[in-house]
Amino acid sequence: MTTLDLKKELVEKINEIDDVSFLKAIKILLETRTSGPVISLTPEQQRDIELSKKEIEKGQYLSQEDIDKMFGQWVNEK
């Protein structure tokens, strides 16, 4: 049985089901499989994210507007 044959068979079976809760369960299964890759972070990346969150909480960040201004000044100096 090819992948295409299996997909067709599943679609036919799903079309025969009238149980809403069962269809919702199938939907959840399908969404978990098709929601994209799971990203695994290294301990260092996790630490960096936590540090960044703490800096943001303390207001230690630049807005995009601030960065644009700094970039504009830097370009005009050249």
N, C-alpha and C positions, 0 to 999 in steps of 0.2 A: 504494500500500500504506500503510495507516494504522500508527500506532505499535502499536496493539493487535494487528493482523495480524502484524506483524514479531515481536513478543514471542511470540505463539503459535507461529510458525514456528520461532523459536529454541529454545523449550522442546521442541518435537517433535524437532528435530535433536539436542539435548542428550540427550534420553531414549534415543536410538538409539546413543549412544556408550558403549562398554564399556572404553575405554582410560583407566585411572585417572590416569596422568600427564597426559594431554591434558585430562581433566576438572579436575585440579588447576590446570593452566595457565589454563583458562577462569575458574575460581574466583578466581585471583589478579587476572586482568584485571577481573572484575566488582567485586571488593573495592576495587581502586584507584579505580574510577569512582564507587563508592557510599559511600566512606568519609568524605564530607563535604568542605566547602570547604577549600582550602589558604589558610592565613593568611599574608599577606606583611607583614613588619614593616619599618618605616622604619629607617634607620640609627640614629636617636635612640632608638627603642624597643629595638633590639638592644643599644645601649650601656647603656640603663637596666637591662635584664635582666642584663647582665654585671656591672654595679655592684651590683645587688641580690644576685646570687649571691656576690660577694666579701664583702658585708656579712654574709650568712648564715654564710659560712665563718668569719668573725671573731666570730660570736656577737652581732652588732649587729642584733638584731631583738626583737620582743615576741611572746610566745605569745598565743593567743586567750584563755587564762586571765588573763594579765596585762592585756590590753585590757579584758576583762570587769570586772576589779577596778577599773581606772581609771575605767571608765564608771560603775560603781556608786557610786564615791566622788563623781564629778562630779554624778550625779543627786541624791545625798543632800545636796550642798552647795546646791542650788538651792531 
